[in-house]
Amino acid sequence: MKNLIQHKVPPLYGPKRLDVYLAELLRDKFSRQELKAALQKGGILLNGKPAKPKTLVKEGDSIEGPL
């Protein structure tokens, strides 16, 4: 069974790349490379749209999809 993520970005000090943000959030489960690969497949959505690893996330953004 695949892992699913549903996450709302809390207040940050500044925008962060999506792959970096997810790597920090899920550091105990996935490497940054694994997350980057999942993003490149287009399955992870940011605010309902496919996101690239370099996409910047900000407070209130919604992240969801399979990992």
N, C-alpha and C positions, 0 to 999 in steps of 0.2 A: 504494500500500500504506500502511495506517495504521501509525503508530508505536504500539508497545505498551510499557507500563511495568510492571515487576515490581520492587518496591523494598521493602526492610525498613528502617524508620526506626531510625537509630543513636541513641545517647544524645544527648539535647538538654538545654539549660539549663532549659527549661520548655516547656509545651505551646504549639503554634503552630497557627494556622488552616491547614487543608489547602491552600487556594489559595495562601496565602503561602509555605508550605513547598515546594510544587511549583514555584512561580515562582522561588524561590531555587535549588532543585535543578536546574531545567531552563532557567535564564535565557538560555542560549545558543540554545535551540531554540524556546521558546514565551513569549508574553507572559502576564501574570497574567490578562488578560481572556480569552485563548484557553483557558487552563486552567479558568477559572471557567465558561466556556460548556460545556466538556467535562464538568465535574462536574455542571452543571445538567441535562445530558442523561441522567445516571444511569449512564453507562457505566464510570465509575471506581469501583472498590470499595475500601473500607477494611475490612480484616479480613473480607472476603467479603460485605459489605453495601454497597449504594449509599450514597455519601457526598455531603453538601452542602458547598459551599465553606467555610462557617463551622465545619465539624466540626473539633474539635481533635485533632491527632495527638500521639502520645507514643512514647517509646522502645519498640521491638519491634512497632509496628503494621506491617501489611502493606498496601501500596498496589499495586493492579494494574488494568489495563484499557487500552482503546484511547485514544489522544489524537488 
